[in-house]
Amino acid sequence: MSKRHYEVRDAVHVFIHYGDAERAVIDSRPFQRLRDVHQLALSYLVYPGASHKRFEHSLGVMEVAGRIFDVVTRPDKVNDDVRDVIPEFGGSEHQYWRRVLRMAALCHDTGHLPFSHAAEEALLPDGWDHERLTREIIHSPQMAAVWDDMPRPKPEPDDVVKLALGPRKVEKLNLGLSFDAWQAILAEIIVGDVFGADRIDYLLRDSLHTGVAYGRFDSNRLIETLRIIPGAPEGGEDTDVDPQLGCERGGLESAEALMLARYFMFAQVYYHSARLAYNEHLKDFLAAWLPGGHFSTDIDGHLSRADSEVLVAIRAAADDPSADGHDPARRIARREHFRIGYSRRPDDVGARTLATEAIARAAGAEFGAENVRYGASPRRGDPPDFPVLDRDGSSVSSLSLSEVLTKLPASRDEYVLVEPSLRERAKRWIAEHREGIIDQALAEQAREEEVSK
């Protein structure tokens, strides 16, 4: 195999660069299928420009991951305290892991179902998700031929799996794979919760294609200040903690901007009320249309199904009142999606999982469960804590330096979505019964807490 260099134009990164080994993965059937899987499901019905696919996103993740790798392994950027963790620059092990990283970045989304995350939770058998499908694809006959034909150093499929999924998912799926400190850092470069190339690319790409400015941040400055940093992120004296991916003090503001971009994109785009409604209609249609109400976990079956087949089926079902899934198909095709009947108010009593969700249950009992849906963005987890290489060379917790990170707001997106013809009736009914519904929910919660003591 000749050593050639390729480049492709990209709306986010201007150019994406790759060689023969990466091209073999890009030309494979699993990767080419991503040309027909929308990055943001049916969001293009809300944001018309959001028609981009997992294909270009995965190329972007490869480009970003490669850039991060090159920065954090540069000899002048490597702290003496972590030098023994990082393979010798330019050596065979260094070259091997750079190749594996880029392969894993390309493969990390190959297990996605049609329309990406929208239908995954409800329409796969227990124990399956897109990461498990990704693992099966990496080990599939289709990809085995790709790995076998590569020049040395050939990527080991299990190494690709580890970096594409990360330690937590590998452990959850009981894959029996272990990570050393170096491999954990490489996985963090792709799928990390803070500096992962996946997150960096999707925020920039989704912001561009939806036409909103909220997802933009100084990614170039951030990447140039990323480092592998020793010690505990809490700023303690325990230097036995494995090194982690962090940033120099001069990159902290860029990291803050990334986290704020993520918050605003969730609020404005990912959990827009109409997008949540379309997700519900899509799940309802697929549950009615798919054999047995589930996607296939057989790899050939998975690779043969993408968005275009589902869209054809939706259009056909929308025009045929006798078809399985006609009602949700009609709502998608004719923009008759559920509308907001109630959204969480600042004075709602109890946590976000109590008031609005209780109102949704009560409204479903009153107007029919088929006419009401509860939609919400994920609950906020712990604030991001990562090591920062301070100006004196010490490793410091990001939370000790940044009030922005410690005060990132919780999600404010929570809705009761209702059939449009019932919307006004539902709004009046909810306004009349809201206090009683919340009081009853609080009383039930108190009883459950008392029983559990």
Secondary structure as a PSIPRED ss2 file (coil, helix, strand):
# PSIPRED VFORMAT (PSIPRED V4.0)

   1 M C   1.000  0.000  0.000
   2 S C   1.000  0.000  0.000
   3 K C   1.000  0.000  0.000
   4 R C   1.000  0.000  0.000
   5 H E   0.000  0.000  1.000
   6 Y E   0.000  0.000  1.000
   7 E E   0.000  0.000  1.000
   8 V E   0.000  0.000  1.000
   9 R E   0.000  0.000  1.000
  10 D E   0.000  0.000  1.000
  11 A C   1.000  0.000  0.000
  12 V C   1.000  0.000  0.000
  13 H C   1.000  0.000  0.000
  14 V E   0.000  0.000  1.000
  15 F E   0.000  0.000  1.000
  16 I E   0.000  0.000  1.000
  17 H E   0.000  0.000  1.000
  18 Y E   0.000  0.000  1.000
  19 G E   0.000  0.000  1.000
  20 D H   0.000  1.000  0.000
  21 A H   0.000  1.000  0.000
  22 E H   0.000  1.000  0.000
  23 R H   0.000  1.000  0.000
  24 A H   0.000  1.000  0.000
  25 V H   0.000  1.000  0.000
  26 I H   0.000  1.000  0.000
  27 D C   1.000  0.000  0.000
  28 S C   1.000  0.000  0.000
  29 R H   0.000  1.000  0.000
  30 P H   0.000  1.000  0.000
  31 F H   0.000  1.000  0.000
  32 Q H   0.000  1.000  0.000
  33 R H   0.000  1.000  0.000
  34 L H   0.000  1.000  0.000
  35 R H   0.000  1.000  0.000
  36 D H   0.000  1.000  0.000
  37 V C   1.000  0.000  0.000
  38 H E   0.000  0.000  1.000
  39 Q C   1.000  0.000  0.000
  40 L C   1.000  0.000  0.000
  41 A H   0.000  1.000  0.000
  42 L H   0.000  1.000  0.000
  43 S H   0.000  1.000  0.000
  44 Y H   0.000  1.000  0.000
  45 L H   0.000  1.000  0.000
  46 V C   1.000  0.000  0.000
  47 Y C   1.000  0.000  0.000
  48 P C   1.000  0.000  0.000
  49 G C   1.000  0.000  0.000
  50 A C   1.000  0.000  0.000
  51 S C   1.000  0.000  0.000
  52 H C   1.000  0.000  0.000
  53 K E   0.000  0.000  1.000
  54 R H   0.000  1.000  0.000
  55 F H   0.000  1.000  0.000
  56 E H   0.000  1.000  0.000
  57 H H   0.000  1.000  0.000
  58 S H   0.000  1.000  0.000
  59 L H   0.000  1.000  0.000
  60 G H   0.000  1.000  0.000
  61 V H   0.000  1.000  0.000
  62 M H   0.000  1.000  0.000
  63 E H   0.000  1.000  0.000
  64 V H   0.000  1.000  0.000
  65 A H   0.000  1.000  0.000
  66 G H   0.000  1.000  0.000
  67 R H   0.000  1.000  0.000
  68 I H   0.000  1.000  0.000
  69 F H   0.000  1.000  0.000
  70 D H   0.000  1.000  0.000
  71 V H   0.000  1.000  0.000
  72 V H   0.000  1.000  0.000
  73 T C   1.000  0.000  0.000
  74 R C   1.000  0.000  0.000
  75 P H   0.000  1.000  0.000
  76 D H   0.000  1.000  0.000
  77 K H   0.000  1.000  0.000
  78 V C   1.000  0.000  0.000
  79 N C   1.000  0.000  0.000
  80 D H   0.000  1.000  0.000
  81 D H   0.000  1.000  0.000
  82 V H   0.000  1.000  0.000
  83 R C   1.000  0.000  0.000
  84 D C   1.000  0.000  0.000
  85 V C   1.000  0.000  0.000
  86 I C   1.000  0.000  0.000
  87 P C   1.000  0.000  0.000
  88 E C   1.000  0.000  0.000
  89 F C   1.000  0.000  0.000
  90 G C   1.000  0.000  0.000
  91 G C   1.000  0.000  0.000
  92 S H   0.000  1.000  0.000
  93 E H   0.000  1.000  0.000
  94 H H   0.000  1.000  0.000
  95 Q H   0.000  1.000  0.000
  96 Y H   0.000  1.000  0.000
  97 W H   0.000  1.000  0.000
  98 R H   0.000  1.000  0.000
  99 R H   0.000  1.000  0.000
 100 V H   0.000  1.000  0.000
 101 L H   0.000  1.000  0.000
 102 R H   0.000  1.000  0.000
 103 M H   0.000  1.000  0.000
 104 A H   0.000  1.000  0.000
 105 A H   0.000  1.000  0.000
 106 L H   0.000  1.000  0.000
 107 C H   0.000  1.000  0.000
 108 H C   1.000  0.000  0.000
 109 D C   1.000  0.000  0.000
 110 T C   1.000  0.000  0.000
 111 G C   1.000  0.000  0.000
 112 H C   1.000  0.000  0.000
 113 L C   1.000  0.000  0.000
 114 P C   1.000  0.000  0.000
 115 F C   1.000  0.000  0.000
 116 S H   0.000  1.000  0.000
 117 H H   0.000  1.000  0.000
 118 A H   0.000  1.000  0.000
 119 A H   0.000  1.000  0.000
 120 E H   0.000  1.000  0.000
 121 E H   0.000  1.000  0.000
 122 A H   0.000  1.000  0.000
 123 L H   0.000  1.000  0.000
 124 L C   1.000  0.000  0.000
 125 P C   1.000  0.000  0.000
 126 D C   1.000  0.000  0.000
 127 G C   1.000  0.000  0.000
 128 W C   1.000  0.000  0.000
 129 D C   1.000  0.000  0.000
 130 H H   0.000  1.000  0.000
 131 E H   0.000  1.000  0.000
 132 R H   0.000  1.000  0.000
 133 L H   0.000  1.000  0.000
 134 T H   0.000  1.000  0.000
 135 R H   0.000  1.000  0.000
 136 E H   0.000  1.000  0.000
 137 I H   0.000  1.000  0.000
 138 I H   0.000  1.000  0.000
 139 H C   1.000  0.000  0.000
 140 S C   1.000  0.000  0.000
 141 P H   0.000  1.000  0.000
 142 Q H   0.000  1.000  0.000
 143 M H   0.000  1.000  0.000
 144 A H   0.000  1.000  0.000
 145 A H   0.000  1.000  0.000
 146 V H   0.000  1.000  0.000
 147 W H   0.000  1.000  0.000
 148 D H   0.000  1.000  0.000
 149 D C   1.000  0.000  0.000
 150 M C   1.000  0.000  0.000
 151 P C   1.000  0.000  0.000
 152 R C   1.000  0.000  0.000
 153 P C   1.000  0.000  0.000
 154 K C   1.000  0.000  0.000
 155 P C   1.000  0.000  0.000
 156 E C   1.000  0.000  0.000
 157 P H   0.000  1.000  0.000
 158 D H   0.000  1.000  0.000
 159 D H   0.000  1.000  0.000
 160 V H   0.000  1.000  0.000
 161 V H   0.000  1.000  0.000
 162 K H   0.000  1.000  0.000
 163 L H   0.000  1.000  0.000
 164 A H   0.000  1.000  0.000
 165 L H   0.000  1.000  0.000
 166 G C   1.000  0.000  0.000
 167 P H   0.000  1.000  0.000
 168 R H   0.000  1.000  0.000
 169 K H   0.000  1.000  0.000
 170 V H   0.000  1.000  0.000
 171 E H   0.000  1.000  0.000
 172 K H   0.000  1.000  0.000
 173 L C   1.000  0.000  0.000
 174 N C   1.000  0.000  0.000
 175 L C   1.000  0.000  0.000
 176 G C   1.000  0.000  0.000
 177 L C   1.000  0.000  0.000
 178 S C   1.000  0.000  0.000
 179 F C   1.000  0.000  0.000
 180 D C   1.000  0.000  0.000
 181 A H   0.000  1.000  0.000
 182 W H   0.000  1.000  0.000
 183 Q H   0.000  1.000  0.000
 184 A H   0.000  1.000  0.000
 185 I H   0.000  1.000  0.000
 186 L H   0.000  1.000  0.000
 187 A H   0.000  1.000  0.000
 188 E H   0.000  1.000  0.000
 189 I H   0.000  1.000  0.000
 190 I H   0.000  1.000  0.000
 191 V H   0.000  1.000  0.000
 192 G C   1.000  0.000  0.000
 193 D C   1.000  0.000  0.000
 194 V C   1.000  0.000  0.000
 195 F C   1.000  0.000  0.000
 196 G C   1.000  0.000  0.000
 197 A H   0.000  1.000  0.000
 198 D H   0.000  1.000  0.000
 199 R H   0.000  1.000  0.000
 200 I H   0.000  1.000  0.000
 201 D H   0.000  1.000  0.000
 202 Y H   0.000  1.000  0.000
 203 L H   0.000  1.000  0.000
 204 L H   0.000  1.000  0.000
 205 R H   0.000  1.000  0.000
 206 D H   0.000  1.000  0.000
 207 S H   0.000  1.000  0.000
 208 L H   0.000  1.000  0.000
 209 H H   0.000  1.000  0.000
 210 T H   0.000  1.000  0.000
 211 G C   1.000  0.000  0.000
 212 V C   1.000  0.000  0.000
 213 A C   1.000  0.000  0.000
 214 Y C   1.000  0.000  0.000
 215 G C   1.000  0.000  0.000
 216 R C   1.000  0.000  0.000
 217 F C   1.000  0.000  0.000
 218 D C   1.000  0.000  0.000
 219 S H   0.000  1.000  0.000
 220 N H   0.000  1.000  0.000
 221 R H   0.000  1.000  0.000
 222 L H   0.000  1.000  0.000
 223 I H   0.000  1.000  0.000
 224 E H   0.000  1.000  0.000
 225 T C   1.000  0.000  0.000
 226 L E   0.000  0.000  1.000
 227 R E   0.000  0.000  1.000
 228 I E   0.000  0.000  1.000
 229 I E   0.000  0.000  1.000
 230 P C   1.000  0.000  0.000
 231 G C   1.000  0.000  0.000
 232 A C   1.000  0.000  0.000
 233 P C   1.000  0.000  0.000
 234 E C   1.000  0.000  0.000
 235 G C   1.000  0.000  0.000
 236 G C   1.000  0.000  0.000
 237 E C   1.000  0.000  0.000
 238 D C   1.000  0.000  0.000
 239 T C   1.000  0.000  0.000
 240 D C   1.000  0.000  0.000
 241 V C   1.000  0.000  0.000
 242 D C   1.000  0.000  0.000
 243 P C   1.000  0.000  0.000
 244 Q E   0.000  0.000  1.000
 245 L E   0.000  0.000  1.000
 246 G E   0.000  0.000  1.000
 247 C E   0.000  0.000  1.000
 248 E E   0.000  0.000  1.000
 249 R H   0.000  1.000  0.000
 250 G H   0.000  1.000  0.000
 251 G H   0.000  1.000  0.000
 252 L H   0.000  1.000  0.000
 253 E H   0.000  1.000  0.000
 254 S H   0.000  1.000  0.000
 255 A H   0.000  1.000  0.000
 256 E H   0.000  1.000  0.000
 257 A H   0.000  1.000  0.000
 258 L H   0.000  1.000  0.000
 259 M H   0.000  1.000  0.000
 260 L H   0.000  1.000  0.000
 261 A H   0.000  1.000  0.000
 262 R H   0.000  1.000  0.000
 263 Y H   0.000  1.000  0.000
 264 F H   0.000  1.000  0.000
 265 M H   0.000  1.000  0.000
 266 F H   0.000  1.000  0.000
 267 A H   0.000  1.000  0.000
 268 Q H   0.000  1.000  0.000
 269 V H   0.000  1.000  0.000
 270 Y H   0.000  1.000  0.000
 271 Y C   1.000  0.000  0.000
 272 H C   1.000  0.000  0.000
 273 S H   0.000  1.000  0.000
 274 A H   0.000  1.000  0.000
 275 R H   0.000  1.000  0.000
 276 L H   0.000  1.000  0.000
 277 A H   0.000  1.000  0.000
 278 Y H   0.000  1.000  0.000
 279 N H   0.000  1.000  0.000
 280 E H   0.000  1.000  0.000
 281 H H   0.000  1.000  0.000
 282 L H   0.000  1.000  0.000
 283 K H   0.000  1.000  0.000
 284 D H   0.000  1.000  0.000
 285 F H   0.000  1.000  0.000
 286 L H   0.000  1.000  0.000
 287 A H   0.000  1.000  0.000
 288 A H   0.000  1.000  0.000
 289 W H   0.000  1.000  0.000
 290 L C   1.000  0.000  0.000
 291 P H   0.000  1.000  0.000
 292 G H   0.000  1.000  0.000
 293 G H   0.000  1.000  0.000
 294 H C   1.000  0.000  0.000
 295 F C   1.000  0.000  0.000
 296 S C   1.000  0.000  0.000
 297 T C   1.000  0.000  0.000
 298 D C   1.000  0.000  0.000
 299 I H   0.000  1.000  0.000
 300 D H   0.000  1.000  0.000
 301 G H   0.000  1.000  0.000
 302 H H   0.000  1.000  0.000
 303 L H   0.000  1.000  0.000
 304 S C   1.000  0.000  0.000
 305 R C   1.000  0.000  0.000
 306 A C   1.000  0.000  0.000
 307 D H   0.000  1.000  0.000
 308 S H   0.000  1.000  0.000
 309 E H   0.000  1.000  0.000
 310 V H   0.000  1.000  0.000
 311 L H   0.000  1.000  0.000
 312 V H   0.000  1.000  0.000
 313 A H   0.000  1.000  0.000
 314 I H   0.000  1.000  0.000
 315 R H   0.000  1.000  0.000
 316 A H   0.000  1.000  0.000
 317 A H   0.000  1.000  0.000
 318 A H   0.000  1.000  0.000
 319 D C   1.000  0.000  0.000
 320 D C   1.000  0.000  0.000
 321 P C   1.000  0.000  0.000
 322 S C   1.000  0.000  0.000
 323 A C   1.000  0.000  0.000
 324 D C   1.000  0.000  0.000
 325 G C   1.000  0.000  0.000
 326 H H   0.000  1.000  0.000
 327 D H   0.000  1.000  0.000
 328 P H   0.000  1.000  0.000
 329 A H   0.000  1.000  0.000
 330 R H   0.000  1.000  0.000
 331 R H   0.000  1.000  0.000
 332 I H   0.000  1.000  0.000
 333 A H   0.000  1.000  0.000
 334 R C   1.000  0.000  0.000
 335 R C   1.000  0.000  0.000
 336 E C   1.000  0.000  0.000
 337 H C   1.000  0.000  0.000
 338 F C   1.000  0.000  0.000
 339 R E   0.000  0.000  1.000
 340 I E   0.000  0.000  1.000
 341 G E   0.000  0.000  1.000
 342 Y E   0.000  0.000  1.000
 343 S E   0.000  0.000  1.000
 344 R C   1.000  0.000  0.000
 345 R C   1.000  0.000  0.000
 346 P C   1.000  0.000  0.000
 347 D C   1.000  0.000  0.000
 348 D C   1.000  0.000  0.000
 349 V C   1.000  0.000  0.000
 350 G C   1.000  0.000  0.000
 351 A C   1.000  0.000  0.000
 352 R C   1.000  0.000  0.000
 353 T C   1.000  0.000  0.000
 354 L C   1.000  0.000  0.000
 355 A H   0.000  1.000  0.000
 356 T H   0.000  1.000  0.000
 357 E H   0.000  1.000  0.000
 358 A H   0.000  1.000  0.000
 359 I H   0.000  1.000  0.000
 360 A H   0.000  1.000  0.000
 361 R H   0.000  1.000  0.000
 362 A H   0.000  1.000  0.000
 363 A H   0.000  1.000  0.000
 364 G H   0.000  1.000  0.000
 365 A H   0.000  1.000  0.000
 366 E H   0.000  1.000  0.000
 367 F H   0.000  1.000  0.000
 368 G C   1.000  0.000  0.000
 369 A H   0.000  1.000  0.000
 370 E H   0.000  1.000  0.000
 371 N H   0.000  1.000  0.000
 372 V E   0.000  0.000  1.000
 373 R E   0.000  0.000  1.000
 374 Y E   0.000  0.000  1.000
 375 G E   0.000  0.000  1.000
 376 A E   0.000  0.000  1.000
 377 S C   1.000  0.000  0.000
 378 P C   1.000  0.000  0.000
 379 R C   1.000  0.000  0.000
 380 R C   1.000  0.000  0.000
 381 G C   1.000  0.000  0.000
 382 D C   1.000  0.000  0.000
 383 P C   1.000  0.000  0.000
 384 P C   1.000  0.000  0.000
 385 D C   1.000  0.000  0.000
 386 F C   1.000  0.000  0.000
 387 P E   0.000  0.000  1.000
 388 V E   0.000  0.000  1.000
 389 L E   0.000  0.000  1.000
 390 D C   1.000  0.000  0.000
 391 R C   1.000  0.000  0.000
 392 D C   1.000  0.000  0.000
 393 G C   1.000  0.000  0.000
 394 S C   1.000  0.000  0.000
 395 S E   0.000  0.000  1.000
 396 V E   0.000  0.000  1.000
 397 S E   0.000  0.000  1.000
 398 S H   0.000  1.000  0.000
 399 L H   0.000  1.000  0.000
 400 S H   0.000  1.000  0.000
 401 L H   0.000  1.000  0.000
 402 S C   1.000  0.000  0.000
 403 E H   0.000  1.000  0.000
 404 V H   0.000  1.000  0.000
 405 L H   0.000  1.000  0.000
 406 T H   0.000  1.000  0.000
 407 K C   1.000  0.000  0.000
 408 L C   1.000  0.000  0.000
 409 P C   1.000  0.000  0.000
 410 A C   1.000  0.000  0.000
 411 S C   1.000  0.000  0.000
 412 R C   1.000  0.000  0.000
 413 D C   1.000  0.000  0.000
 414 E E   0.000  0.000  1.000
 415 Y E   0.000  0.000  1.000
 416 V E   0.000  0.000  1.000
 417 L E   0.000  0.000  1.000
 418 V E   0.000  0.000  1.000
 419 E C   1.000  0.000  0.000
 420 P H   0.000  1.000  0.000
 421 S H   0.000  1.000  0.000
 422 L H   0.000  1.000  0.000
 423 R H   0.000  1.000  0.000
 424 E H   0.000  1.000  0.000
 425 R H   0.000  1.000  0.000
 426 A H   0.000  1.000  0.000
 427 K H   0.000  1.000  0.000
 428 R H   0.000  1.000  0.000
 429 W H   0.000  1.000  0.000
 430 I H   0.000  1.000  0.000
 431 A H   0.000  1.000  0.000
 432 E H   0.000  1.000  0.000
 433 H H   0.000  1.000  0.000
 434 R H   0.000  1.000  0.000
 435 E H   0.000  1.000  0.000
 436 G H   0.000  1.000  0.000
 437 I H   0.000  1.000  0.000
 438 I H   0.000  1.000  0.000
 439 D H   0.000  1.000  0.000
 440 Q H   0.000  1.000  0.000
 441 A H   0.000  1.000  0.000
 442 L H   0.000  1.000  0.000
 443 A H   0.000  1.000  0.000
 444 E H   0.000  1.000  0.000
 445 Q H   0.000  1.000  0.000
 446 A H   0.000  1.000  0.000
 447 R H   0.000  1.000  0.000
 448 E H   0.000  1.000  0.000
 449 E H   0.000  1.000  0.000
 450 E H   0.000  1.000  0.000
 451 V H   0.000  1.000  0.000
 452 S H   0.000  1.000  0.000
 453 K C   1.000  0.000  0.000
